[in-house]
Amino acid sequence: MKKFAFVSDFDGTLSSKDFYHIIIEKYMGDEGKKLYNEWKKTKKINVEFLNIVFGSTNLSEKEIYEEIVQIPLDRYAKDFINKIKENNGDFYIVSAGTSYYIKILLEHYEIKDVPVISMEGVYSNGGIKIIPDPNSEYFSEVFGLDKRKVVESIKRNYDYIIFAGDSEPDLEAAKTADLVYARSELAELLRKENINFTVFSDFKEIEKDLTERGILI
């Protein structure tokens, strides 16, 4: 059994901004903001919502690619991932978005050997379509992917699990980790449930904290 794994959400955590927010602002304008606000009142941000947003762009596949490679990645992300590996840890990305754009961005930044556990996605009718797999062991009726099930599966192979996230789909996964870094909505939810976590603004802060804890050297 290996010592530890660092499991990170992608949108709003490893990236500085959710890809769907970028698409809403750039291609949907006020109608997109209205859709988001109305949706949040009664529903969770789920695959149905994401497919509405990602299907709204009316772009060529090449243009979609150009949008993806402009997603703002945390500027310390690549160095942080390498630091985890140097300390004999493994780094995982777990996302309730789609591996379609995550893998493109990782390749763009030449970030290699990082498992991405997410949903499949395809270019379709001028946008991206997310395709949940109901036969997957990680399937969720709500989010398409159950991050808690993913983290519990990863946990079987490690002594210690560290998790970082920012939103509601990360909540149950955070509960099963040994050490949690959170911001935004996730931080609020964890506070309400009196669950310990450390606030972070970027991965440099996480690296500093893990070094002080003696997990990284």
N, C-alpha and C positions, 0 to 999 in steps of 0.2 A: 504493500500500500504506500502511495506517495504521500509526502508531507502535506502539501496544501494546493488548493486551486483558487484562483480569483475568477469569479463569475460576474460579468458585467452586462447590464442592459445596453442597448445601442442608442436609440433615439433619445436625445436629451441627457444622456449620460456619457457615453463615449463620444457621441457627437454633441456639439454645443447647442444644437437646435433640432427639434423633431422635423423630419423630412416633410411630414404632412402639413405642418405649420408653414413651411417654406412654400409649398405648393399652393396652399390656401391664399397666402399673401400675394403671391406672384400671378396666379392664374384665376382665382375665384373672387378676389376683392371683397366688397361688402357682403355679397351673397354668401361667400364662403364663411365669413365671420359669423353671419347670422345663423347659417347651418350649424356651425360648431357650437355656438351658444345655446341654440334650441336643443341640439342633440344632448349636450351635457346636462340639461335640466331633467331629462327623463331616461337617458340611456348611458351606457359606458362607451368609451372610444373603442370600438370593436372592428372586426374585419369588414362588416357591412359599411360602416362609416369610412374606413380607409379606402375601400374600393370606390366609393362615390368620389372621394377627393382625388385619388390617383388616376381615376378614369376620366377626370375633367380636363386634362391638359391639352389634348388634341395635338400632340407632338409626334415627330418621327422617332424611331428608336434611337437614332444618333443624337437627336435633341434631348431625349430623356437621359441618355448617357451623360451629356454635357451638364445637365442639371445635377445628376448624381455626384459627379466628381467635384462639384462645388459645395457639397454638404460640408459645413464647418466641423471638422474633427477637432477634438480637444488637442491643443498644440503639444501636450506632453504625452499623448496616448501611445505613440510608437515607442518612445523611450521607456515608458512605464511597462509596456508589455515585455520589452526586452529585459527590463530589470527583474520582472517576475520570473522569467525563464532562467536568468543568470543565478537566481536563488533557488533553483530546482523546483519551481512552481509551474503550474500550467495555467493558461489564460483561456477562458471561454467567453464567447458572446452569445447571449440568449435574448431573443427579440420576438415580440408579438407583432412585428412588422413583417418584412419579407427579406429572405437571403438574397433576392434579386439585386437590390441596391447595395446591401451591406458588402457582398463579395466584390462588386465592382469597385466600391470605394477602398476596400482593403487592398485590392490589386493596384489601384491607382497610387496608393501610398507605400506600396511594396511591403505591406505587413503580411508576413507569411506564417504558416503553421499555427493558425488560430481557428479552432473549431467554431463554426457558426450554427447554432441550433435555432431555427426559425421556421417560417412557412415558405413554401415555394411561391414563386411569382413569375409571371410572364408578361411580355409586352403584348398588349391587345388593344386594338381600336384607338390608337393614339395615346395610350396611357399604360399603367401597370395594373395588372389584376393579381390579387393575392389568392392563393388556392390552399385553404386548410385541408389537412388530411384527416378525415374522421376515423381512419384506421390506425393512426399514430398513437403510440403509448402516451404521448404528451398532449393529445387533443383536448381542447377546452370548448365547450358549447358557447361560452361567453367571449373569450378573447382569441379563439382559434388555436392558441398554444397555452398550456398550463405551465407557467414558469416554476411553480413549486415542484411539480412532478419532475421537471428537468433537473433542478438543483438536488432533489432527493436522489435521483439516479446518479448524478455526478458524485455526490457525497459518499457513495458506496466505495469509491476508489481512493479516497483521501482522508487524512486525519483531521483536516481543518478546511472549512469553506469560508471564503470572504466574498461578500456580495455588494455590488453597487447598483443603485437604481434611482429613478426620479418620479415614478408615477404609479397609479393604482394597480396595473398588471404586475408590478414588482412586489406588492405587499406580501403575498403568501410565500413567495420565494425568500424574501428577506427574513421572514419568521423562522425559516428552517436553516439559515446560515449561522455560523459561529460568530462572525463579525460583520457589521453592516455599515456601509457608507450611503448616505441618502441626501437628497435635496428636493426642493419644490414640493409637489403633491405627496410624494412618498414620505418625506420628512413629517409633514402634517399628520398623515395617517398613522405613522409610527408613534408620534407624540400622543395622539388620542388613545392609543392602545397601550401606552406606557412600555414600549419596547425600546431597548437601548440601541442607539445608533450614533454615528459620528457624521456631522454635517461636512460637506466638501463643496468646493467651488470648481476645482480642477484636479487632474490626476497627480499633479505635483504635490498638492496637499495630502493626498492619500499616501503617496510614496513617503513623505516626511513622517506621517503618523505611523505607518508600518515599520519604518526604520526605528522610530522611538520605541516601538513595542518589541523590537528585536526580531521581527519576522523577515525584514529585509536588511541586508548589510551592504 
